[in-house]
Amino acid sequence: MSQLDLICVMAVEPGFAEQKFIDATLPKLDQVADLIRAPGAPAGDASP
């Protein structure tokens, strides 16, 4: 995590208009949030 500046989790297929949110993205966002909040994670803005 200390070497990352940005984490991008795509919630839609890129390049297509008027599409629905991909619900399978939510668990991935939870995993990223857990990594950010983990002990030893670098300090910074980890607000949800």
N, C-alpha and C positions, 0 to 999 in steps of 0.2 A: 504494500500500500504506500510505502514512503516514496516510491518512484513514480507514482501516478499523479497526474494533474487533473485528469478528467475520466469519468466512467460514463459511457453512453449505453443505455439500455433502450433499444428500439421497441416502441409500443405499437407501431404500425409498420407495414411494408413500405420501404422508401420508394418514392416515385409515383405513387398512386393517390389520386384525390378521393375524398369522400369515403374513406374506409373506416371500418370499426376498430376499436381498441382491441388489442390482443391480450386477452385475460391472462394468458400464461406468463405475461410480463410481471405481474404482481409478485409472485414468489421470488423472481430474480431481483426485484427492487428490495425485497426484505433481506435477501442474502447480502446485497451491497450495503444496506444500512447496518447490518450486523458486523460486517467487516470494518466499516468506518468507526463503529462504536466499540470495537474490540479493545481489550487492554493492550497497550503498546502501540495503538494506532496513533499516527501523528496528530498533533493538535491542529485545530482549525475549525471551520464552521461545519459542524456535523448535524445541524438542525434538520429535522424532517421536512 
